[in-house]
């Protein structure tokens, strides 16, 4: 896959995530209840890290073979630390 396809895929995933966030905010305003807004926010809290992982995976896949294995390991370790920090 050419590099530009990875960039396009990453950008489209972020556009999708942004549209999802805006749509969720509009639903929160439309419903007008704290309980409903809290529930929507909880779903966004689950979806956000998933999109982060997908976009990060696409970026790593696009760089395979061009960066040393040690840097790949460090990047994966960093992703694990970021995900772990969101769990506590």
VMD Tcl script that draws the C-alpha trace (Angstrom):
set ca {
  {0.00 0.00 0.00}
  {1.51 3.38 -0.95}
  {2.33 5.73 1.90}
  {-0.31 8.25 0.85}
  {-3.01 5.62 1.39}
  {-1.94 5.22 5.01}
  {-2.07 8.99 5.47}
  {-5.53 9.13 3.89}
  {-6.78 6.27 6.04}
  {-5.41 7.91 9.19}
  {-6.95 11.27 8.29}
  {-10.32 9.73 7.44}
  {-10.39 7.88 10.75}
  {-9.74 11.17 12.57}
  {-12.45 12.95 10.55}
  {-14.84 10.12 11.45}
  {-13.86 10.45 15.12}
  {-14.41 14.21 15.01}
  {-17.83 13.82 13.40}
  {-18.72 11.24 16.04}
  {-17.71 13.64 18.83}
  {-19.73 16.52 17.37}
  {-22.75 14.27 16.84}
  {-22.50 13.05 20.43}
  {-22.34 16.64 21.70}
  {-25.45 17.52 19.70}
  {-27.26 14.49 21.14}
  {-26.26 15.61 24.63}
  {-27.74 19.05 23.98}
  {-30.87 17.59 22.39}
  {-31.54 15.17 25.24}
  {-30.80 17.81 27.87}
  {-30.35 15.40 30.75}
  {-27.21 14.84 32.79}
  {-27.79 11.09 32.93}
  {-28.07 10.81 29.15}
  {-25.06 13.05 28.56}
  {-23.06 10.99 31.03}
  {-24.01 7.77 29.21}
  {-23.03 9.24 25.83}
  {-19.75 10.45 27.30}
  {-19.03 6.95 28.60}
  {-19.44 5.54 25.09}
  {-17.09 8.20 23.75}
  {-14.60 7.17 26.42}
  {-14.61 3.66 25.01}
  {-14.55 4.66 21.35}
  {-11.77 7.27 21.70}
  {-8.96 4.86 22.66}
  {-10.13 2.41 20.00}
  {-9.77 5.06 17.30}
  {-6.40 6.02 18.77}
  {-5.25 2.40 18.44}
  {-6.52 2.08 14.88}
  {-4.87 5.30 13.73}
  {-1.65 4.40 15.55}
  {-1.66 0.94 13.99}
  {-2.13 2.42 10.54}
  {0.81 4.75 11.16}
  {3.03 1.92 12.34}
  {2.00 -0.25 9.40}
  {2.96 2.58 7.07}
  {6.41 2.84 8.64}
  {7.24 -0.87 8.79}
  {10.63 -1.55 7.34}
  {11.77 2.06 7.61}
  {12.33 2.31 11.34}
  {14.47 0.06 13.52}
  {12.78 -2.67 15.59}
  {13.83 -0.96 18.83}
  {11.87 2.16 17.91}
  {8.84 0.05 17.00}
  {9.06 -1.59 20.43}
  {9.36 1.81 22.12}
  {6.34 3.11 20.21}
  {4.28 0.08 21.18}
  {5.39 0.51 24.78}
  {4.31 4.14 24.70}
  {0.88 3.17 23.37}
  {0.52 0.62 26.16}
  {1.43 3.24 28.77}
  {-1.08 5.71 27.32}
  {-3.83 3.11 27.36}
  {-2.93 2.01 30.89}
  {-3.06 5.60 32.11}
  {-6.59 6.03 30.79}
  {-7.78 3.04 32.81}
  {-7.04 4.49 36.24}
}
mol new
graphics top color blue
foreach p $ca { graphics top sphere $p radius 0.5 }
foreach p [lrange $ca 0 end-1] q [lrange $ca 1 end] { graphics top cylinder $p $q radius 0.2 }
display resetview
